[in-house]
Amino acid sequence: MDHLVNKKITISGTVQGVGYRYWLKELCDTNNVNGWVLNKKNGEVEAVLVNTNAVLFLSLIHISEPTRLLSIS
């Protein structure tokens, strides 16, 4: 049986006002990842991703958005 993994991430850079949350939701839907994403007052985006392989999904974010100036912690 696969265990669910929760990953809380903070994304900074050019991530507000550019459709980043919508893009991330579409990527999650496509890859069967659950969770939530929200804009923070300081300009960052915070997300919790839930999947059986969240580490692989985090790598997918970096591969899918190579031109976006962002940092994931």
C-alpha positions as CSV (number, residue, x, y, z in Angstrom):
1,M,0.0,0.0,0.0
2,D,1.3,3.5,-0.9
3,H,1.5,6.1,1.8
4,L,0.4,9.6,1.2
5,V,3.1,12.3,1.6
6,N,2.4,15.9,2.5
7,K,4.8,18.6,1.4
8,K,4.4,22.2,2.4
9,I,6.2,24.5,0.1
10,T,6.7,28.2,-0.2
11,I,7.3,29.6,-3.7
12,S,8.8,33.1,-4.1
13,G,9.7,35.2,-7.1
14,T,7.4,36.2,-9.9
15,V,4.4,34.1,-8.7
16,Q,1.6,36.6,-7.9
17,G,-0.5,38.3,-10.6
18,V,0.7,35.9,-13.3
19,G,-1.6,33.0,-13.0
20,Y,0.8,30.8,-11.0
21,R,-1.9,29.3,-8.7
22,Y,-4.0,28.4,-11.6
23,W,-1.1,26.9,-13.4
24,L,-0.1,24.9,-10.3
25,K,-3.7,23.6,-9.9
26,E,-3.7,22.4,-13.5
27,L,-0.4,20.6,-12.9
28,C,-1.7,19.0,-9.7
29,D,-5.0,17.9,-11.4
30,T,-3.0,16.4,-14.3
31,N,-0.7,14.5,-11.9
32,N,-3.3,13.4,-9.3
33,V,-1.9,15.6,-6.6
34,N,-4.2,17.0,-3.9
35,G,-3.8,19.9,-1.6
36,W,-4.2,23.6,-1.6
37,V,-2.4,26.8,-2.8
38,L,-2.7,30.4,-1.7
39,N,-1.2,33.9,-2.1
40,K,0.6,35.3,1.0
41,K,0.6,39.0,1.9
42,N,4.4,39.1,1.4
43,G,4.2,38.2,-2.3
44,E,5.0,34.5,-1.9
45,V,2.7,31.5,-2.7
46,E,2.3,28.8,-0.2
47,A,1.1,25.3,-1.1
48,V,0.5,21.9,0.5
49,L,0.8,19.0,-1.9
50,V,-0.5,15.5,-1.1
51,N,0.5,12.5,-3.2
52,T,2.2,9.2,-2.9
53,N,5.3,10.7,-4.5
54,A,5.4,14.4,-3.7
55,V,9.2,14.6,-4.1
56,L,8.8,13.6,-7.8
57,F,6.0,16.2,-8.2
58,L,8.2,19.0,-6.8
59,S,10.9,18.0,-9.4
60,L,8.1,18.2,-12.1
61,I,7.4,21.8,-11.0
62,H,11.0,22.8,-11.6
63,I,11.1,21.0,-15.0
64,S,7.8,22.5,-16.2
65,E,8.6,26.1,-15.4
66,P,12.3,26.6,-16.3
67,T,11.9,30.3,-17.2
68,R,9.9,31.4,-14.2
69,L,12.1,33.2,-11.5
70,L,11.1,31.3,-8.4
71,S,12.5,29.6,-5.4
72,I,10.9,26.7,-3.7
73,S,11.6,25.9,0.0
